[in-house]
Amino acid sequence: MEPNTLLDALLDEAGMSRLGLATRLNQANEARGKATAYDHTSVIRWLKGQRPRGRTPDLICDILAERLGRPVNLEDIGMGTPGTTPEPGAPLDGFIEQSTALWRGDQNQRPDLQEAPVITGLRAVGPVWEWENPPEDLDVSRLGTMRVSEPDVVMLRAARKHYEEMYRKAGGVATRPRVIKFLTTETAPILRGSYTDAIGRELHRAVGGLVAIAGICSYDSDSQGLAQRYFHQALRLAKASGDRGFGGYVVALLVNQSLFMREYRQAVAFAEAAVRTAGQHMSPALATDIYAMQAKAYARMGDQGGAHRCMTLAETAVGRIRRDEEPAETGYVQPGLIEAQFADALLRLGDLEQAQEYAREAVRVQSHARGRAHRLATLADIELRSGDADRAAATAVKMVETVQGMESRRLRDRLVTVRNSLASRGSVATTGAEELIDGVLSLPV
């Protein structure tokens, strides 16, 4: 059952509380000679996705229409005909309202959103398919309350960079509430503003970058259902911007999440969609990462030929990277990333010697602290599998030193895996590293 973000958005716009709506419904029914006892919990159930029976949805439309001074229909309140979905390429107004309602609900820590399940099957593929295929947005101009101009777009781009750096240094758990608050209080009014088609394209591109960061932080906080919804929002914003390369970047985030959720065939399919659709608009750095992740997916399925083919494509792409020509979002593709991805793939294929060589090279080069922590975890795993417990323990100590000050459930998972692997050796050499990791894990995240 999907949360009803449209009803939530209209209640917020109308300045009406849940109890206020319930009270007005009871009064409307009483005027019709029917007694009802709706209260705020009734409205909460509807916000969680439950549809009230009888004429109640129509009465909700009437109450909100009177308050807002404009017509409101069942689709507007998220209670249209069950099973129907908005047409692809429909006007952006409804999408914007749904998006801003999700941001606000997330900021308010609504339980139904915090625990939103991961979308699977055709509904998970749908947003990628809609990004790939017509119709396109011919005009994204909008009439709103405030006039939006280039400085607003520049400010949003700066915010994306700021929160990306915060994420890398402090982790997604600490950064996530900051991003969500910024989306709700600063970004939403701008997105609802008045702008030309040209400014609108840039605006949707900039907002998409921020929403993608919100998705990354949600992924890192292990709120996978929410992360997926943010990635889908970012992909729709990418389509509205007309920037195919940026859309490819968002699909790459979905590839990474699919790998984490062990949906390897989906990861391969999404990677192929990104390459096919972004085409010449895809930057070399993004192509490098997508091919490397595709290689990991093939390796985890045991497809050695597919993994090596994609590794070759990644090696070709990495040689074409020119950092000053890359978009801001691909800054994460730093020296050593491809080696770390190859190490993971080769480890899965059972080639420990080659995997260890790549992992050591990945650790040797400079990278931001978050990336270095993941690389050290991969190296420690390979060293343990190669029977070198002493070296693995030393690598694990370096990882513990690197993660200090970060709040990340993904890094925490990697610490747990390394700690359990060290403990399984039962040697004196690993005891000190295990104790250091236990100290980090004792802190709540």
ABEGO torsion letter per residue (X at the ends): XBBBAAAAAAAAAAGBBAAAAAAAAAAAAAAAGBBBABBAAAAAAAAAGBBBBEAAAAAAAAAAAAAAGBBBBAAAAGABBBGBBBBBGBBAAAAAAAAAAAAAAAAAGBAAAAABBBBBEAAAAAAAAAAABOBBBABABBBBABBBBAAAAAAAAAAAAAAAAAAAAAEAAAAAAAAAAAAAAAAAAAAABBBBAAAAAAAAAAAAAAAAAAAAAAAAAGBAAAAAAAAAAAAAAAAAAGBAAAAAAAAAAAAAAAAAAGBAAAAAAAAAAAAAAAEAABBAAAAAAAAAAAAAAAAAAGBAAAAAAAAAAAAAAAAABBAAABBAAAAABBBGAAAAAAAAAAAAAGBAAAAAAAAAAAAABBBBAAAAAAAAAAAAAAAAAAGBAAAAAAAAAAAAAAABGBBBAAAAAAAAAAAAAAAAAGBAAAAAAAAAAAAAAABBX
